[in-house]
Amino acid sequence: MVDIAFGPTPGTRPDTSNTREAYLEMVRRKRMYGGILLVIFVALMASGWMLADTRNAGGFWNGLPQTLDFPSEVLTEAWTDRAHLPALIWDHVPALIETLNIAAVATLLGALAAMTLSLLATRGLARWPRLIPLFRRTMDALRAIPEIVIALVLIYILGGGPVPAVIAIALHTGGALGKLFSEAAENADLKPVEGLASVGATWSQRMWLGVIPQVAPNWLSYALLRFEINVRASAILGFVGEGGIGHDLKLAMQWGQGRYDEVVAIFLLLFAAIVVIDRISDHYRTKLVKGT
């Protein structure tokens, strides 16, 4: 009689007479491997810290007690001039609006690029299946290069301002959202696509009528989440001369003492904006995905 559990070939079968001992042996082996990996990880972290400390001009451990000196100085000055904070916050609202505009335009452009790249890179939906690896590597490249690196290159080409920031964030967004959009499209039901193909629909018609209606809620949810990230990214890019509220924050910090109340005002405004955007986008993402 054929052993359906281990195949027809005769040979050594597992000893099932002592299951508990076999289980304990497996647990001990896993713990041993886990301990070895933990030791390696700790050794790598310790060597990394030591190397970083030797290359640090001031010494990491020597400067560690002074970590809170600068924040305490900023907060002390801001508290002393707290009466000026409302006016300072209002003065920087236009810069915040510029930052939001940069993030919104970049998210829109990046999402449109991600839609095209994701459909061209999805197995079973791609217009040119042989080019799927090319489109996937393109998304990987866009996702791998940080926005600030792209922005620094574009500054030399286009000069400072919001345009390089929009392009830099849009390129990175296209790669990041393209990956997420492609994973959502892979789970789409292909029956509507096959039905449209049977009546002679073109590839773009099959995608527009058969795929996008299925994945639109997830795509919009991902795009809203990416918009939150891009607001933070556009504020960071202001430090390299890309405009917006990040540029105002850089100038305020460069002036040093006497402008720390302005630094705190900008932080409060940016924090409030991010919290509001997070709550609104979270509400609509929940409605899109769960329908409630």
Rosetta blueprint (number, residue, H / E / L):
1 M L
2 V L
3 D E
4 I L
5 A L
6 F L
7 G E
8 P L
9 T L
10 P L
11 G L
12 T L
13 R L
14 P L
15 D L
16 T L
17 S L
18 N L
19 T H
20 R H
21 E H
22 A H
23 Y H
24 L H
25 E H
26 M H
27 V H
28 R H
29 R H
30 K H
31 R H
32 M H
33 Y H
34 G H
35 G H
36 I H
37 L H
38 L H
39 V H
40 I H
41 F H
42 V H
43 A H
44 L H
45 M H
46 A H
47 S H
48 G H
49 W H
50 M H
51 L H
52 A H
53 D H
54 T H
55 R H
56 N L
57 A L
58 G L
59 G L
60 F H
61 W H
62 N H
63 G H
64 L H
65 P H
66 Q H
67 T L
68 L L
69 D H
70 F H
71 P H
72 S H
73 E H
74 V H
75 L H
76 T H
77 E H
78 A H
79 W H
80 T H
81 D L
82 R H
83 A H
84 H H
85 L H
86 P H
87 A H
88 L H
89 I H
90 W H
91 D H
92 H L
93 V H
94 P H
95 A H
96 L H
97 I H
98 E H
99 T H
100 L H
101 N H
102 I H
103 A H
104 A H
105 V H
106 A H
107 T H
108 L H
109 L H
110 G H
111 A H
112 L H
113 A H
114 A H
115 M H
116 T H
117 L H
118 S H
119 L H
120 L H
121 A L
122 T L
123 R L
124 G L
125 L L
126 A L
127 R L
128 W L
129 P H
130 R H
131 L H
132 I H
133 P H
134 L H
135 F H
136 R H
137 R H
138 T H
139 M H
140 D H
141 A H
142 L H
143 R H
144 A H
145 I L
146 P L
147 E H
148 I H
149 V H
150 I H
151 A H
152 L H
153 V H
154 L H
155 I H
156 Y H
157 I H
158 L H
159 G L
160 G L
161 G L
162 P H
163 V H
164 P H
165 A H
166 V H
167 I H
168 A H
169 I H
170 A H
171 L H
172 H H
173 T H
174 G H
175 G H
176 A H
177 L H
178 G H
179 K H
180 L H
181 F H
182 S H
183 E H
184 A H
185 A H
186 E H
187 N L
188 A L
189 D L
190 L L
191 K H
192 P H
193 V H
194 E H
195 G H
196 L H
197 A H
198 S H
199 V L
200 G L
201 A L
202 T L
203 W H
204 S H
205 Q H
206 R H
207 M H
208 W H
209 L H
210 G H
211 V H
212 I H
213 P H
214 Q H
215 V H
216 A H
217 P H
218 N H
219 W H
220 L H
221 S H
222 Y H
223 A H
224 L H
225 L H
226 R H
227 F H
228 E H
229 I H
230 N H
231 V H
232 R H
233 A H
234 S H
235 A H
236 I H
237 L H
238 G H
239 F H
240 V H
241 G L
242 E L
243 G L
244 G L
245 I H
246 G H
247 H H
248 D H
249 L H
250 K H
251 L H
252 A H
253 M H
254 Q H
255 W H
256 G L
257 Q L
258 G L
259 R L
260 Y H
261 D H
262 E H
263 V H
264 V H
265 A H
266 I H
267 F H
268 L H
269 L H
270 L H
271 F H
272 A H
273 A H
274 I H
275 V H
276 V H
277 I H
278 D H
279 R H
280 I H
281 S H
282 D H
283 H H
284 Y H
285 R H
286 T H
287 K H
288 L H
289 V H
290 K H
291 G L
292 T L
